[in-house]
Amino acid sequence: MMKKSLLARNNDLANTQRQLEILSNGIFADGELPTFAKKIRETNQFPLKPKKLEILQINVGYMCNQVCAHCHVDAGPDRKEIMTIETMEQCLDVIRKTGAHTLDLTGGAPEMNPNFRWFVEEASKAGIKDFIVRSNLTIIRANKKYYDLPEFFKKHNVHVVSSMPHWTRGKTDKQRGDGVFDKSIKALQMLNEVGYGVNGTGLQLDLVYNPSGAFLPGDQAALESDFKKALNEDFEISFNSLFAITNLPISRFLDYLIASENYEDYMYALVEAYNPMAVENVMCTNTLSISWDGYLYDCDFNQMLNLKVDSKAKHISEYNEELLQNRNIIINQHCYGCTAGAGSSCQGTVA
């Protein structure tokens, strides 16, 4: 298991331009595989345009208590990028004005931002219909100051979306680090104790699965059934839904693909599984991603490749919904990950 981020290790792929070079050259430059732009032209879906804005996804910092093998954010304890209270204030201004009905807070571990609770309290007053916090679960057990997070989430009716690579210890710890599985189980039990994932409470607890290797996720409904059966039988844990997410070939997962000599095979698998129906509902069409320093992106993955929106309004301080609605969405070969098979987004499958 890696102990430091790509950035801390001075890895070549910590440079987003290097990642984009890899994605734009080789099998795509020589025509062996079609670029994503060419592929969606074939189905008359180019340029990709936004629909009605529904989700504001805000990354409040890259700091995390884990260093996961697949992490597209390259998050970890050594990442110090944290959203300031000033940028949070600018986000709150937009939350109050926008027509978006879902607020999605992510990281790193978003709970590690020192102003996280204040931001949740202020944002919860804005009348958002679905208020999501993406938790890695282990943060709840990382330090005593986080032990009351389940109660805090309940107080503000936060929809908790939690990372859970597998229902077995071996596969979970391989992807996320030794001891992660046991801490995750304890955190899920704590969430269940306050009513999360329990029928009739209205407290939504969803899990996120992504493959541990160079392959695409299986059927989401079948995986959900397997997870529910195993977690209930082994630990009496319940949850609402499972989201199956495809690993995108960026950051640490790209590093893994290259190191394991699976990059070309994986890209072939993504291209062969391309589904034009999934293009219709990819998350960049109804979501706007905001980085820790307030810049605007079409999606969380574009944020990690530093591909800012194609608009005069590039920062939260310049937010203009009309301008942003008229932009073209920036694409590259990593977009195949969101359009393979049943599609993939932060909300699971899309087709």
C-alpha positions as CSV (number, residue, x, y, z in Angstrom):
1,M,0.0,0.0,0.0
2,M,1.3,3.5,-0.8
3,K,1.7,5.8,2.1
4,K,2.0,9.1,0.3
5,S,0.2,10.9,-2.5
6,L,1.7,11.0,-6.1
7,L,2.4,14.7,-5.4
8,A,4.4,13.9,-2.2
9,R,6.4,11.2,-4.1
10,N,7.2,13.6,-6.9
11,N,5.6,11.1,-9.3
12,D,5.5,12.1,-12.9
13,L,1.7,11.7,-12.9
14,A,1.1,14.3,-10.2
15,N,1.5,16.6,-13.2
16,T,-2.0,16.9,-14.9
17,Q,-0.4,17.9,-18.2
18,R,1.5,14.6,-18.2
19,Q,-1.7,12.7,-17.6
20,L,-3.4,14.5,-20.5
21,E,-0.4,13.7,-22.7
22,I,-0.8,10.0,-22.0
23,L,-4.5,10.2,-22.7
24,S,-4.1,12.1,-25.9
25,N,-1.2,10.2,-27.4
26,G,-0.3,6.5,-28.1
27,I,-3.3,4.4,-29.2
28,F,-5.5,7.5,-29.6
29,A,-3.0,9.6,-31.6
30,D,-2.2,6.9,-34.1
31,G,-5.9,6.1,-34.7
32,E,-5.8,2.6,-33.1
33,L,-8.7,3.8,-31.0
34,P,-11.1,6.7,-31.7
35,T,-10.8,9.8,-29.4
36,F,-13.8,10.4,-27.3
37,A,-14.7,13.5,-29.4
38,K,-14.7,11.4,-32.5
39,K,-16.8,8.7,-30.9
40,I,-19.6,11.1,-29.8
41,R,-19.5,12.8,-33.2
42,E,-20.4,9.4,-34.7
43,T,-23.6,9.4,-32.5
44,N,-24.3,13.1,-33.2
45,Q,-23.6,14.1,-29.6
46,F,-20.8,16.5,-30.1
47,P,-20.3,19.1,-28.7
48,L,-21.5,17.9,-25.3
49,K,-23.7,20.6,-23.7
50,P,-25.0,21.1,-20.2
51,K,-28.7,20.6,-19.4
52,K,-30.5,22.2,-16.4
53,L,-28.1,22.5,-13.4
54,E,-29.2,20.1,-10.7
55,I,-26.1,19.3,-8.6
56,L,-23.4,21.5,-7.1
57,Q,-20.5,19.3,-6.1
58,I,-18.0,21.1,-3.9
59,N,-14.6,19.7,-3.0
60,V,-13.6,21.3,0.3
61,G,-10.1,20.0,0.3
62,Y,-7.7,17.2,-0.7
63,M,-6.6,16.3,2.8
64,C,-7.6,12.7,3.8
65,N,-6.8,10.2,6.5
66,Q,-6.3,7.5,3.9
67,V,-4.1,7.0,0.8
68,C,-6.2,4.7,-1.4
69,A,-4.7,2.9,-4.3
70,H,-7.3,4.0,-6.9
71,C,-7.9,7.6,-5.7
72,H,-8.5,10.0,-8.6
73,V,-8.1,13.0,-6.2
74,D,-4.6,11.8,-5.1
75,A,-5.8,12.7,-1.6
76,G,-3.9,11.9,1.6
77,P,-2.6,13.3,4.9
78,D,0.1,15.1,3.1
79,R,-2.3,17.1,0.9
80,K,-2.8,20.5,2.5
81,E,-5.2,22.1,-0.1
82,I,-8.2,23.2,2.0
83,M,-11.1,25.4,1.1
84,T,-11.0,28.7,3.1
85,I,-14.0,30.2,4.8
86,E,-13.9,33.0,2.3
87,T,-14.4,30.6,-0.6
88,M,-17.1,28.8,1.4
89,E,-18.9,32.1,1.8
90,Q,-18.8,32.6,-2.0
91,C,-20.2,29.0,-2.5
92,L,-23.0,29.8,0.0
93,D,-24.0,32.8,-2.0
94,V,-24.3,30.7,-5.1
95,I,-26.1,27.9,-3.3
96,R,-28.8,30.4,-2.2
97,K,-29.2,31.8,-5.7
98,T,-28.9,28.7,-7.9
99,G,-31.7,26.4,-9.0
100,A,-29.7,23.3,-8.2
101,H,-31.5,20.9,-5.8
102,T,-28.6,18.8,-4.7
103,L,-25.4,19.9,-2.8
104,D,-22.6,17.3,-2.8
105,L,-19.7,17.8,-0.5
106,T,-16.6,15.8,-1.2
107,G,-12.8,15.7,-0.6
108,G,-10.3,14.1,0.4
109,A,-12.2,13.5,3.6
110,P,-14.4,16.6,3.7
111,E,-14.9,16.3,7.4
112,M,-11.2,17.2,7.9
113,N,-11.7,20.8,6.7
114,P,-11.7,22.8,9.9
115,N,-14.8,24.7,8.8
116,F,-16.7,21.7,7.6
117,R,-19.3,21.7,10.3
118,W,-19.9,25.4,10.0
119,F,-20.3,25.0,6.3
120,V,-22.8,22.2,6.7
121,E,-24.8,24.2,9.2
122,E,-24.9,27.3,6.9
123,A,-25.6,25.3,3.7
124,S,-28.4,23.3,5.4
125,K,-30.3,26.6,5.9
126,A,-30.3,27.2,2.1
127,G,-33.2,24.8,1.4
128,I,-31.3,22.2,-0.6
129,K,-33.4,19.2,-1.3
130,D,-30.7,16.5,-1.1
131,F,-27.6,17.4,0.9
132,I,-24.9,14.8,0.3
133,V,-21.6,14.3,2.2
134,R,-19.2,11.8,0.8
135,S,-17.5,10.0,3.7
136,N,-14.7,7.5,3.6
137,L,-16.2,6.0,6.8
138,T,-12.9,5.5,8.6
139,I,-12.8,9.3,9.4
140,I,-15.6,8.6,11.9
141,R,-13.2,6.3,13.8
142,A,-10.0,8.2,13.1
143,N,-10.1,10.5,16.2
144,K,-12.5,11.1,19.1
145,K,-13.4,14.5,17.7
146,Y,-15.1,12.8,14.8
147,Y,-17.0,10.1,16.8
148,D,-20.2,12.3,16.9
149,L,-20.3,12.7,13.2
150,P,-23.3,10.3,12.8
151,E,-25.3,12.5,15.2
152,F,-24.2,15.6,13.4
153,F,-25.2,14.2,10.1
154,K,-28.6,13.2,11.5
155,K,-29.2,16.6,12.9
156,H,-28.8,18.2,9.5
157,N,-30.5,15.4,7.6
158,V,-27.4,14.8,5.6
159,H,-27.5,12.1,2.9
160,V,-24.3,10.1,3.7
161,V,-22.6,8.4,0.7
162,S,-19.8,6.1,1.9
163,S,-16.9,4.4,0.2
164,M,-17.0,0.6,0.6
165,P,-14.9,-1.3,-2.0
166,H,-16.1,-4.7,-0.9
167,W,-18.0,-6.7,1.8
168,T,-14.8,-8.7,2.5
169,R,-11.8,-7.5,4.6
170,G,-9.2,-8.7,2.1
171,K,-10.4,-6.8,-1.0
172,T,-11.2,-3.6,1.0
173,D,-7.9,-3.4,2.8
174,K,-6.0,-4.2,-0.4
175,Q,-7.5,-1.1,-2.1
176,R,-7.7,1.2,0.9
177,G,-5.1,0.1,3.5
178,D,-4.7,-2.2,6.4
179,G,-7.5,-1.9,9.0
180,V,-9.8,0.1,6.8
181,F,-12.4,-2.7,6.6
182,D,-12.8,-3.1,10.4
183,K,-13.0,0.7,10.9
184,S,-15.6,1.0,8.1
185,I,-17.7,-1.7,9.6
186,K,-17.7,0.0,13.0
187,A,-18.6,3.4,11.3
188,L,-21.5,1.8,9.4
189,Q,-22.8,0.3,12.7
190,M,-22.6,3.7,14.3
191,L,-24.6,5.2,11.4
192,N,-27.1,2.4,11.7
193,E,-27.4,3.1,15.4
194,V,-28.7,6.7,14.9
195,G,-31.1,5.5,12.1
196,Y,-29.1,5.7,8.9
197,G,-30.0,3.1,6.3
198,V,-32.9,2.0,8.5
199,N,-36.4,1.8,6.9
200,G,-38.8,4.6,7.9
201,T,-36.2,7.0,9.3
202,G,-35.7,9.0,6.1
203,L,-31.9,9.0,6.8
204,Q,-30.2,8.0,3.6
205,L,-27.1,5.9,3.7
206,D,-25.6,4.8,0.3
207,L,-22.4,2.8,-0.4
208,V,-20.0,3.3,-3.3
209,Y,-18.3,0.3,-5.0
210,N,-15.5,0.6,-7.5
211,P,-13.4,-2.3,-8.9
212,S,-10.1,-3.1,-7.2
213,G,-8.4,-3.9,-10.5
214,A,-8.3,-3.2,-14.3
215,F,-11.8,-4.2,-15.0
216,L,-15.3,-2.6,-15.3
217,P,-17.9,-2.9,-12.5
218,G,-20.5,-5.6,-12.7
219,D,-24.3,-5.1,-12.7
220,Q,-25.2,-2.5,-10.1
221,A,-28.4,-4.1,-8.9
222,A,-26.7,-7.5,-8.5
223,L,-23.8,-6.0,-6.6
224,E,-26.2,-4.2,-4.3
225,S,-28.0,-7.4,-3.6
226,D,-24.7,-9.2,-2.8
227,F,-23.5,-6.3,-0.5
228,K,-26.8,-6.2,1.4
229,K,-26.9,-9.9,2.0
230,A,-23.3,-10.1,3.1
231,L,-23.2,-7.1,5.3
232,N,-26.5,-8.0,7.0
233,E,-25.6,-11.6,7.6
234,D,-22.1,-10.9,8.8
235,F,-22.5,-7.6,10.7
236,E,-26.3,-6.8,10.8
237,I,-25.6,-3.7,8.8
238,S,-28.2,-2.2,6.5
239,F,-28.0,0.6,3.9
240,N,-30.2,2.1,1.2
241,S,-28.5,1.9,-2.2
242,L,-25.2,0.9,-3.8
243,F,-23.5,3.0,-6.5
244,A,-21.2,1.1,-8.8
245,I,-18.6,3.5,-10.2
246,T,-16.1,2.9,-13.0
247,N,-12.5,3.8,-12.2
248,L,-11.4,6.5,-14.6
249,P,-7.9,6.3,-16.1
250,I,-6.5,9.3,-14.2
251,S,-4.2,10.0,-11.3
252,R,-3.4,7.0,-9.1
253,F,-5.5,4.6,-11.1
254,L,-3.7,5.7,-14.3
255,D,-0.4,5.1,-12.4
256,Y,-1.6,1.6,-11.5
257,L,-2.7,0.8,-15.0
258,I,0.7,1.9,-16.4
259,A,2.7,0.1,-13.7
260,S,0.7,-3.1,-14.2
261,E,0.9,-2.8,-18.0
262,N,-2.9,-2.7,-18.2
263,Y,-3.4,0.8,-19.6
264,E,-4.0,-0.1,-23.3
265,D,-6.2,-3.2,-22.4
266,Y,-8.3,-1.0,-20.1
267,M,-8.8,1.7,-22.6
268,Y,-9.8,-0.9,-25.2
269,A,-12.3,-2.3,-22.7
270,L,-13.7,1.2,-22.1
271,V,-14.0,2.1,-25.8
272,E,-15.6,-1.3,-26.6
273,A,-18.2,-0.8,-23.8
274,Y,-19.1,2.7,-25.0
275,N,-22.8,3.3,-24.7
276,P,-24.3,6.4,-26.5
277,M,-27.3,6.1,-24.2
278,A,-25.0,6.8,-21.2
279,V,-23.8,10.0,-22.9
280,E,-27.2,11.5,-22.5
281,N,-27.0,11.3,-18.7
282,V,-23.4,11.8,-17.8
283,M,-23.0,13.8,-14.7
284,C,-21.2,16.8,-16.4
285,T,-24.5,17.6,-18.1
286,N,-26.4,18.4,-14.8
287,T,-23.5,19.0,-12.4
288,L,-21.0,21.8,-11.7
289,S,-17.8,20.9,-9.8
290,I,-16.2,23.5,-7.6
291,S,-12.6,23.0,-6.4
292,W,-11.1,23.8,-3.0
293,D,-9.8,27.1,-4.4
294,G,-13.1,28.1,-6.0
295,Y,-12.5,27.3,-9.6
296,L,-15.3,25.8,-11.7
297,Y,-15.2,22.5,-13.6
298,D,-17.6,20.4,-15.7
299,C,-17.1,17.4,-13.3
300,D,-14.9,16.1,-10.5
301,F,-12.7,14.3,-12.9
302,N,-12.0,17.3,-15.0
303,Q,-11.2,19.1,-11.8
304,M,-8.5,16.6,-11.1
305,L,-7.0,17.1,-14.6
306,N,-7.2,20.9,-14.1
307,L,-9.6,21.3,-17.1
308,K,-11.5,24.4,-16.1
309,V,-14.9,25.2,-17.6
310,D,-15.0,26.7,-21.1
311,S,-16.6,29.9,-20.0
312,K,-15.8,33.5,-19.1
313,A,-17.1,32.6,-15.6
314,K,-14.3,30.3,-14.4
315,H,-14.4,31.0,-10.6
316,I,-17.1,30.8,-8.0
317,S,-16.7,34.6,-7.4
318,E,-17.7,35.1,-11.1
319,Y,-20.6,32.7,-11.1
320,N,-23.1,33.3,-13.9
321,E,-25.6,30.5,-14.5
322,E,-26.6,31.9,-17.9
323,L,-23.0,32.0,-19.2
324,L,-22.3,28.5,-17.8
325,Q,-25.4,27.0,-19.3
326,N,-24.2,28.1,-22.8
327,R,-20.7,26.5,-22.5
328,N,-19.4,23.4,-24.2
329,I,-18.3,20.7,-21.9
330,I,-14.6,19.9,-22.0
331,I,-13.9,16.2,-22.9
332,N,-10.9,13.9,-23.2
333,Q,-10.4,10.2,-23.3
334,H,-11.0,9.7,-19.6
335,C,-14.7,10.4,-20.4
336,Y,-15.0,6.9,-21.8
337,G,-15.1,5.8,-18.2
338,C,-18.4,7.6,-17.6
339,T,-20.0,6.2,-20.8
340,A,-19.0,2.5,-20.7
341,G,-21.7,-0.1,-20.2
342,A,-24.5,1.3,-18.0
343,G,-22.4,4.5,-17.6
344,S,-20.9,5.9,-14.4
345,S,-21.3,9.0,-12.3
346,C,-21.0,10.0,-8.7
347,Q,-24.6,8.7,-8.4
348,G,-23.8,5.3,-9.9
349,T,-25.0,4.0,-13.2
350,V,-26.7,6.5,-15.6
351,A,-28.2,4.3,-18.4
